[in-house]
Amino acid sequence: MSIFNYESKLMQTLMHIADLAILNILYVICCIPIFTMGAAQAGLYAGTRVLSDPEDDRSPAKTFFKGFINGFGKITLAWGALGLVLLAVAFFGYWAILNGSPLWPVGIALAIVAWFQAMIPPLHCWFECTPKQLIGNCWRFCLAHPLRSLGAAALLWFPFVMFMSQWSFYFMALGMLWLTLYYSIATMFSVSLLKKPMNNLAKRVATPAEEETVPEPAEEVAPDEE
């Protein structure tokens, strides 16, 4: 088989990389209004879940837009609520700088809120929840699976932390990486980290609803003897 054949490993790998790049670019574009970042993350999780499943033949780009649209209302509210908390904590950090107070409590608070906020899009991707349920479930999931959720949150927020630190020069130097591949690849790893606990939780949630009570056969009543 020629290496340039559609079914060859090389071509499949190149197509996979192209899909990752398309998803990443769509994600970056959809994040530009800022308030749509949560919905864009939901779309990215939906698209990368398709790519990570070899048996799923849906279009990753179409799945991205479907996830983005479905999560626009709910995730924007939940993600925005935690975003306001982040802004409030950042304000206290600014106040601490002006007054010479230690910044480590503010840093810990920022990290915790960002940790929980990062779990809203994947929870929406796996489950149908109201904004209130999304916020409540993300706290429970993070506390139940701290290492996996921390890993996924770290992958998401790493570029932002790099930009805000003394490594901002390297962030700018890697600009093309952020624009073309980083977020989609990072989300692929996040899907791998979260897949097992999310699927287990989905089974526990779905089992009571899916179980159907099979009615017992009615007892046969013999006709009255004349």
C-alpha positions, 0 to 999 in steps of 0.5 A: 500500500502506498504511503500516500493512500488514504488508508495509510498510517501516514495519511491518517496521522496527517488528517488527524493533525489537520483536524486538531489544527482546525479545532484549535483555530475554531476554539481561538476564534470563538474565544475572542469575545471572551464571554464565549470562552466557556462555550468554546471550551465545551465545543472543543471537548465535544470535537476532541471526544469525536477525534479520540474515538476511532469508531466515531465518524462524525465531523469534529468541526461540526461537532465543535459547533454543535457543542458550542451552540448547545453550551452557549447559554448554560455554560456562559452563565455558569462559567461567567459566574465563576469568572466574576468570582475570579475578578473579585479575588483578583481585586483583592489581590490588587488591594493586597499589593497596594497595602503590602499584604501577602499574596499567597492567599489570593494565589491559592483562591485564584487557583481553586476557582480556576480549577473548578471553572475548568471542569464546567465545560467537560461536565456539560459535554458529558451531561445535561445540566442546568447552570446551577447544577453545573456549578454544584457538580464541578465542585463535587467532581473536583473533590472526588477526582482531584488529581485528574481534574487538576491535570485537566485544569493545568493543561487549560490554564498553562498558557495564561499562567505562562503569559502572566509570569516572567516567562511571557517572552517565551509565551509570545515566541510560541504564539503559533503553537497556541493558535494552531495546536496547543489547546486541541492537543491539551484537550485530547489529554484532558479527555483521556484523563477525565474519560474513565470517571466521567463514564463511570458517573454517566453509568451511575446516573443513567442506570436508574432512568434506563432500567425498565420495570418488567411487569410480572405476567398476570396470573391466569384465572381459570374460567368459572365452572358451570 
